[in-house]
């Protein structure tokens, strides 16, 4: 009886505190009427999606997402087995003789985040890791078609005049699953280097002209390695023993694995890294479908990105899309639509400011506005009037121009195509520079600020990475791995002191009350009994 009384008193005390905070009446999900929703698709976008999913969990919004590749995500949405899909490419892609047919169910596209498809690599010279590799687009095309097979090929040596390239075999690592990243990569190769790409496709048994494809064609005996998912390809390259490998993967994965990415030559003759700023610059050349009556509304034509003449441009920049339902059918009901709408409102506004630290580039103002309009098309959504000025998006400015692109720094003179080469590291290895010389000798050194090369001092990159180890070699987020190796980047919803911070303090007080109150009450009850 005494213990029951103690528990009752403790419960009353805790309930009173939680009532004051407004947290006890029901769980956030019950209070808001949210129900779990499910999605599948892109691994290119997954690092951003996973962070956003963790952030909204505190509001009772439960988003289950499986990074199974863009092609599978579109298939699952078409078949009605998920509530939404995420893909870097829209429906309708012709893959060989097969056309990716759009679903019968009603849908629309909504841009969710921008980013750069990076060329992550694992290369050493005399046992020292190389962190400042440069590649032209034509060299990349020849590497990923097996034409260039060795790291000391004359074309690679021409791109890297300050490095003594090793006579090591190149191992291109491509996706084994249907992916939007592959579609982005091959669309670039097909548009910019059609003769090289079509020749390779013909060897792989594909009809030509080959065009972009979500499933990478592999020539038997070509020396390629295929892995599933972005975690699979980045994890394979980041294995210490896999020196000589190179892959294409979203910039975020290179940051998380601590590995460098190649600087890619743009139309202005500068080798550029896929930083959020350089990606924002590149996407100034994108052509967006602005016809709201078109089934392809808000999808993009990247030709202008490939050929953007701004010297800060990263050519392999693009957007990722969410395929959203616009009618209740398949797995969707009104409650799920409400949850999906709330999630979309979050990542289109608050979530975008987190994009740079995750390795992505935030959406510009026009696409955020268009996205917010698309959210209203989701059945069951609780439509909101978002004050876009309070979104804290790094791209927004008073004149409507992309601030991230406007403030992007100009490339250094040593990044210009020619006889000099910068020493500064890139990607996840930004703090490790590789010394260069006109004779091509190299010796990496670790720096925390700038590094001195033959052309003078270069400023160090300030990108913060969120992992220091390596991913599993054959890891695939579609097989239960939900985060990239290392500690997840978890950002606060607001840097200001507010209800959330106050709730944390009061919750701590409540915990102390629960721990301390029972023995005190027990003593009082015991004293009363013994009188």
N, C-alpha and C positions, 0 to 999 in steps of 0.2 A: 504494500500500500504506500509505504514511504517512497520507494523508487518511482512509483507511478506518479506520485505528487510532484516529485522533483522533475520528472520528464515533462509534466504538464506545465509547470512554472517556466521551465526553460523554453518550451515551445511558445508560450504566451509572450515571453520577452522577445524572442526572435521574430515572431509574427508581427509584434508591434513595430519593431525596427524596420522590417521589410515593408510593412504597410506605409510607413513614413516615406520610404524610398519609392513606393509604388511598384515593387517588384514581386509581391507575393500573390496577387490575385490570380495570376495564371502565368504560364511560361510565355516568352515573347511570341512563339508560334501560335499558341492558343489565343493570346490577346489580339494579335494582328490578323488571325485567320489564315496564316500561311500554311501551305502543305509542301512536302518535298517535291522537287522537280528533277528531271533527268535530262542529260544531254550527252552527246558524243561527237568525236571528230578530231579536229586539228591538234597536233602536238606542237606545232609552230607557235600557237597562241597559248598553250597550256600553262606556262609559268605565270602569265598574267591572270588567267582564269582561276588557277588554283589559289593565288593570293587573294583575289576578290572574293572567292567562295569562303575562304577563312575569315575575311573581314566582315562579311554580312551574317555570318553564323551567330554573332552576338545579338542580332535583331530577330532571330528565329527563322531566318531565311535559309533553308537547307537546299543546296544545289549539288546534286550528284553528277559528276562529269567523268567520262572515260576518254582518255586520249588514244583513240584507236586509229587515227589517221583521218584526213579530210574525206577521202573516198568512202570509208566505212560510215562516217558520220552522216554524209549525205544519203547513203543507202538506208541507214537506220531511220532517218527522218522520213524518207520516201515511204518506207514500210510501216511507218506509224508506231515504231517501238520506243522512240524517245520524244521528249517535248520540244527540243530544239537541237540544232546542229551548229558546228563551227567549222568553217572551211576558208581556205585562201582563194578558192576558185568557185565560181557559180556553177550551177547545173548547165548541161549542154556541151561540155568538153568532149571533143571527138578523140578517143584514145584508140589509135589504130583504126579498125573498122567498126568500133563500138562507140556509140554515142551515149553519154551519161544523161539519160532522160529525166526531165524534171518530174516531181511527184504530182499525183492527181490532187492530193490535199492542197489547200490554199496556204500560200507562204509568201514571205517577203524577205529581202536582205537588209541587214543593218550592220554597217561598219562598227567594229568594236575596238581595234587598236592597230597602230602602224608599227613597222619595224624593218630591220634589214636582215636579209638572208646572208649570213656570213660564211666565209670559207675558213673553217677551223682546221688547224693542222697540228701535226706532231713531228717536228724536225730538229735534229741536232747536227752540229758541226764539231768534230773532234770531241764528242761527248758533251758539248755545251748546247743548251736549248736555244733555238732561234726564235725570236719574238717579233721581228720587224720585217717579215717577208712581204714582198710586193709582187703582184701579178696583173698582167693585162687581161682584158676579157678574152682575147684570142688565145692566150696561153691557157686560161681556164678551160676554154672550149676544147682545146687539144688534150688537156689532162683528162677531162671527163669523157673523152671519146677514145682514149687509149693511144692517141697519136704521139703525145709526149709521155715517155715512160720513165725517165730518170730525172732526178733533181738537179743534175748538172747539165741538163739540156741547154743549148745556146740561147733559146728563147727565155728561159728562167734566169740564166746568167745576165742577160741583157736587162731584165726587169730589176735585177739586184746587183748593181755594179760594186757595192761595198761588201758583198759576201762571197766567200769561197765555197761555192755550192758543192755538196758531196755527191759522189757517184753512187747514189742509193736509189733503189727502185721506188717509184711512186705507187702507192696503193690507194686508188680512189674508193671511198666508202660511200655507197649510195643507199637509198631506202629500198627495203624489200617489200614494203606495203604501199598501197596507193596513198599518196600524200599530196597536200597542197604545196609543200616545200619543193617537192620534185616538179610539180607543175610550174611553179615560179621559176625554178632553175632552168628547166627545159624550154619554157616560153622565151626566156632571155637568150638562150643559145640559138633557138630557132629564128628569132627576130634579128639578132645581131650577126650571127655566123652561120647562115643557112647551109652553105656548101659543106662545111665541116660537120654540122649536125646531121644533115640528110645522108651524107656518106656513111656516117656511123650507124644511123637507123637502118640503112639498107643492109649493112653487115649483120645487124641484129634481127633481120627478117621482117622489119617494119616497112610498110608502104611509104613512099615519099611523094610530095614533101611531108616530112614527119610532123612538124609543128610541136606544140607543147603536149606533154603527157604526164599523167599523175603516177604512172607506173614506169620506173626507169628501165629502158631496154638494156639488156646485158649481153655482150658478145661472149660466147664460150671461149675460155682460155685467155680472156682479156686482162686478167690480173685484178679485177674489181672484187670488192667485198660488199655484201648487202646485209643491212641490219634493219630491224623493225623499229619504227618510232624515232623521234628526235633524241630521246634518251639513249636509244640503241646506237645510233651513229656517233653521237658525241661521246658516249661512254666507251665505245670501241677505240676512237681516236685518242682518248685521254688515258688509255692504258700505257704505262711506262714502256712496255716492251714493243708497242706498236709504232715505232719510229718509222717515218716515211709515209704515214697515212694523211689523208686530207678528205674533208667532207663538206657538205653544204647544210647549214642548220641555222636557226634563228640566233641572233647575237646573244640573247639571254643565256643560252646553254654554254657558250664559250666563257662568259663571265662566271657562271656557277662552277664550271669544272676547273677554272684557273688556267685555261689554255689560250694562246694567241689566235688571232684571225689575220688573214692576209689583207693588206690594203689593196683595193681594186682600182685599176686605172679608169678614170672617167673621160668624157669627151673633151675636157679642157686640158688633158695631159697631166693630171695630178692623181697620185695614188691616195685613196681615201678609205678610212675605216668606217664601219657602219654604226657610228655613235647615234644617239637620239637626234642630235642637232643635224648631222649630215644626212640622216634619213629624212628629216623634215624638209631639208633643202631639196633633196632629190624628188620628193613628192610634190614639189611645186609644179612639176611638169606633168602630173597625172591628169587624165581626162576622165571625169566622172559622168556616168549616165544620169542626167538630171531630168529625164522624162518620167514623171510619176505614174504614167499609164503603162510603162514598159515593164515586162516581167524581169528585166535586168536592171531595174532602177537601183541606183547607188553602187553598181559594180564599176570596175575601173579598167581603163586601157592604159597600160604602163609604158607604151612606146615612148612617150614624152619624157618619162623618167630615165629610161636607158640613154636617151640622147640629150638630157639636160646639160646645157653648156656652162652652168655655174660651177666654178672650180671646187666648190665644197660638196658637190653632189656625190652621194653613194648610189651607183646605178641599180643595185639589186634591192631597192626599197619597194615596199608594197603595203597593202592593207589586208586585214583579216575580217571576215564577215560572220555574223550570226544569222542562221536561217531560222526565222521566227514564224510561228503559226499565226494565221489571221482568221481562222475559223475553228470552232470546237469540233474536233474529230481526232481519230487516232487515240493517243494516250491523254490528250488534253481535255481538261474541264475548266470551268470558270475559276475555281480556286487555284489551280495550277497557273492559269493565265495571270492571276493577281500576283502570285509569287514571282513568276518570270518577269512581269512588268517592274516589280519593285527591285529585282536584281539588276535589270537593265538601267533603270534610273540611277542606281548606285554607280555602276561602272562607267556610264556615259558622263557622269559628272565627277564625283569624288575619286573614283578609281583611276581616272586619266592622269591625275597629278602624281600617281605612284609609278606610272609607266617608265619614266627614265631610269629610276634606280633598279628596276627589274630588267632593263636591257631593251626596252621598247620605246617607241616615240608616240606621244599622245596624239589623239585625233585633233585636227584643226577645228576652228569654230564652225565652219559651214557643215562639216560632217557630224559634229555633235548636235547641231540644230536639226539636221535631217534625221539623225538617229532618234532624237527625242520625239519627233513627229511619228516615226515608225512605231515607237513603243505604244502609242495610242491605238494602233491597229491590232494589238494583241487582245483576244477575247478575255473578258474578265478583269482587265487591268484597272487599277485604281488610278485614273488619270490625274497627273499632278502638273501644276504650273511651276516649273523649275526656274528659279532666278539664275540664269546662266552666268551672271557676273560673279556669283558666289561659288562657282565650281572650282576655282583655283587651278584651272588648267594652264600649264606652262606655255601653251601656244597662244593663248588669248591676249589680245592687245586692244587698246582703245580705238585704233583705226581699222580693226578687223584683220590685219595681217598676221601671219604666223610668227609669233614672237620668237619661238625656238629656232626657226629658220633665219629670221632677221638677225639674231644675235649669234648665229653659228660662226665660230672663228674661221678665218681664212687658213688654208693649209700652209705649212711651212715651205720655204724655198727648197729644202732638201726632199720634199715629197713630190717635186716636179720631175717628170720623166727626163732622164738625162744621166750625167756622170756621177751625181751625188745621191746619197741615200741617208734618210734619218735613222737614228739609233733607237728611238723611243719604242718601247714595247706596246702591244695592242691587246684588246680584249681582256681576258682574265689574267693576262701577264703584263698588264700595263706598267707595273712598277719594276719590271726587269728589262733593262735595255740590252741591246746587242750592239757592241761597238763595231764600227765599220771603218774601212779605209779604202783608199783609191786602188790599193793592190789586191783588195778582195779578202784580206785576213779578218777574222772575227773573233771576238771574245766577249760573251755576255757578262753583264755586271748588274747588280741590284741597286736600284735608286729609289728614293722617296720623293724626289722633286723633278729635276731635269736631268738630262744626260748629255754628255758631250760627244758629238760625232765629228766627222771631218768638216762639216759645214757650220760648226759652232754649237751653241747650247740650244737644246730643244726642250720645251716645256713638258713636264710629266703629265700623264693623263690622270684625272682624279676620280675615275669610275671606281665605286666600291663594289667588291664582289662578295657573294654570300656563301661561298663554300671554299674549302681548302683541300678537300680530298678528291677522290675520283668516283665516277658513277660506275655502276655495274656494266661489264662489257656488253652484255646482250640485253640490258634492261629495256623494258618497253612499258610505258605508262599504261598501256592497255592491258597489262598483265598484273595490275595491282600496285604498281609503283606510282605514287601520286605526287611526289616532289622530287626536284632535282637534288643531287647530292649537296650536302652542306646545310647550314641553318637557313630556314626559310626567312625571307625578308618580310617582316610584319610591321607595317607602319600604323601609327595611331590614326584614328578617324579624324581627329582634330588636335592641333597643337595647343589649343586654348583650354584653360581649366573650365570644366563644365560638369554636367550631370554625371557623365561617365566616370570622370576622375573622382568626383565626390562619392559616387556609389562604391567605388573601389575602397575608399577610406572607410566609409560606413560599414561596408561588408567585412572589413578587417575587424572593426569594433564589434560587429555582430558576432563574429567568430569567437572573439575573446569572451563576450558575454555568455555564449553557449558553453564555453569551456570552464568559465569561472563560476557562473551562476549556480549550477547544480550542486557542487560541494558546499557553497555558502548556504544555500537553501536547506541542504541536508543537515548541516550543523544546527540551523535554527529549529528545524523540525525535531532533531534529536534532543536539543536542549529543552524544547517544550514537552517532550515525552518523559524526560527524566525528572521533571519538577514534581 
